[in-house]
Amino acid sequence: MSEEHKRHAGKWKKWLREILFFTVLLTVVSVGVDLWRSQSVPDDAPFTLKTLDIQGEPVDIAALSKEQPVIVYFWATWCGVCRFVTPSVNWLSQYYPTIGISLSSGSDQKLQQYFASKGLDFQNVNDEKNVLGREWGVAFTPTVFIVRDGKVAFITSGITTPPGLLARLWLS
């Protein structure tokens, strides 16, 4: 191997080590932030929400979560970060039961219009006065719960990626 090839190989190895280091660091920080943000969430209580969505259809998270994990997505139409996370949640709703809970986002009719304009397909419960959000200790939007067998398996807040959500779903 020529001297130039060795230099290039050394640069690539250094670059890969740096990427690995920053990936591990980002993962540790992300998990730490999730743990800190989820301290106020009652994860030992059963997630037994039974209500109607904005279309008037019944929602029973405990029953849905017996077959497979359920994504419970606390979000808001006014939340800037939610604009980045909502498309991922909507995409995953094709494969996993997904219940959105919109916090302080207006009337059912306003939310129906929002869903139509954005092409969103997941079921959504309107928490117009943030009662459910407070009950579940949601202090940040977006917050995603992964519920399995009526129990909270994972919680994450803020920006999350489709691979991050998929990993949490597979691990639950």
Buried (B, 14 or more C-beta within 10 A) or exposed (E): EEEEEEEEEEEEEEEEEEEEEEEEEEEEEBEEBBEEBBEEBEBEEBBEBEBEBBEEEEBBBBBBBEEEBBBBBBBBBEBEBBEBBBBBBBBBBEEBBBBBBBBBBBEBEBBBEBBEEEEBEBBBBBBBEBEBBEEBBBBBBBBBBBBBBBBBBBBBBBEBEEEBBBEBBEEB
